[in-house]
Amino acid sequence: MECSAAELILSKTLARHIRRRREELHKSQEQVALDAGIDRNHYQVIESGRSDRRSNNPLNPQLFTLVKIANALEWSAIDLLAEPLAYYQAASAGNTSTAVPTLPARRQPPR
């Protein structure tokens, strides 16, 4: 199934947004998955931004899953989706030059 550039941007931006928030809270993927009541492997796939690990198809999680993840990240669903949707709308309007933000380098966990 073909997907648009905007769909890929939404998927990647959502995944990065989720990962960034998890790291801000100093939570592991396992802890967020547990708090959200979802399988850890499913959460890892969501954070990858792909529908599965073998393809480059964009992620398309269920709304209820996103609400549970937002709660686990101490956010509302609006907080979770606002930034990724802004990038999606820009990409849909043809502005793909700044569509996917560059994230800061990953922090190393404290020892």
C-alpha positions as CSV (number, residue, x, y, z in Angstrom):
1,M,0.0,0.0,0.0
2,E,1.4,3.4,-1.0
3,C,1.5,6.2,1.5
4,S,2.0,9.9,1.2
5,A,5.1,11.8,2.3
6,A,2.8,13.5,4.8
7,E,1.8,10.2,6.3
8,L,5.5,9.2,6.7
9,I,6.2,12.5,8.3
10,L,3.3,12.2,10.7
11,S,4.4,8.7,11.7
12,K,8.1,9.6,12.2
13,T,7.3,12.8,14.0
14,L,4.9,11.1,16.4
15,A,7.4,8.4,17.1
16,R,10.1,10.9,17.9
17,H,7.8,13.0,20.0
18,I,6.9,10.0,22.1
19,R,10.5,8.9,22.5
20,R,11.6,12.4,23.5
21,R,8.9,12.7,26.1
22,R,9.7,9.2,27.5
23,E,13.4,10.3,27.8
24,E,12.4,13.6,29.5
25,L,10.6,11.5,32.1
26,H,13.6,9.1,32.5
27,K,11.4,6.1,31.8
28,S,12.3,3.0,30.0
29,Q,10.2,1.7,27.1
30,E,9.2,-1.2,29.3
31,Q,7.9,1.2,32.0
32,V,5.9,3.2,29.6
33,A,4.4,0.1,28.1
34,L,3.6,-1.3,31.5
35,D,2.0,2.1,32.6
36,A,0.0,2.2,29.3
37,G,-1.1,-1.4,29.6
38,I,0.3,-2.5,26.3
39,D,2.8,-5.0,25.2
40,R,6.5,-3.8,25.3
41,N,7.1,-5.0,21.8
42,H,4.1,-3.1,20.5
43,Y,5.4,0.0,22.3
44,Q,8.8,-0.4,20.6
45,V,7.2,-0.6,17.2
46,I,5.2,2.6,18.0
47,E,8.5,4.3,19.0
48,S,10.1,3.2,15.7
49,G,7.4,5.0,13.7
50,R,6.9,2.0,11.4
51,S,4.0,-0.5,11.2
52,D,6.5,-3.3,11.7
53,R,10.2,-3.8,11.9
54,R,10.6,-5.2,8.4
55,S,8.8,-2.5,6.4
56,N,9.0,1.3,6.0
57,N,5.2,1.6,6.1
58,P,4.1,4.3,8.5
59,L,2.7,3.6,11.9
60,N,-1.1,3.8,12.3
61,P,-1.9,3.1,16.0
62,Q,-5.4,2.9,17.3
63,L,-6.6,6.1,19.0
64,F,-7.2,4.3,22.3
65,T,-3.6,3.1,22.3
66,L,-2.4,6.7,21.8
67,V,-4.6,7.9,24.7
68,K,-3.1,5.2,26.9
69,I,0.4,6.1,25.9
70,A,-0.3,9.8,26.5
71,N,-1.5,9.0,30.0
72,A,1.6,6.9,30.7
73,L,3.7,9.9,29.5
74,E,1.7,12.3,31.8
75,W,0.3,14.1,28.9
76,S,-3.2,14.6,27.4
77,A,-3.9,13.2,24.0
78,I,-3.8,16.8,22.7
79,D,-0.2,17.2,24.1
80,L,0.8,14.0,22.4
81,L,-0.7,14.8,19.0
82,A,-0.3,18.6,18.6
83,E,3.3,18.8,17.4
84,P,3.1,15.8,15.1
85,L,-0.1,17.1,13.6
86,A,1.4,20.5,12.9
87,Y,4.2,18.8,10.9
88,Y,1.7,16.7,9.1
89,Q,-0.4,19.7,8.1
90,A,2.8,21.5,6.9
91,A,3.8,18.5,4.8
92,S,0.2,18.1,3.5
93,A,0.5,21.7,2.3
94,G,3.7,20.9,0.4
95,N,6.2,22.2,3.0
96,T,8.4,19.1,3.4
97,S,11.7,21.0,3.8
98,T,11.2,21.4,7.6
99,A,8.6,18.7,8.0
100,V,10.7,16.3,10.2
101,P,12.5,18.0,13.1
102,T,16.0,17.1,14.0
103,L,16.1,15.9,17.6
104,P,18.9,16.5,20.0
105,A,21.4,13.7,20.6
106,R,20.1,10.9,22.8
107,R,21.2,11.3,26.4
108,Q,23.1,8.6,28.1
109,P,21.4,7.1,31.1
110,P,23.0,8.0,34.5
111,R,25.4,5.4,35.8
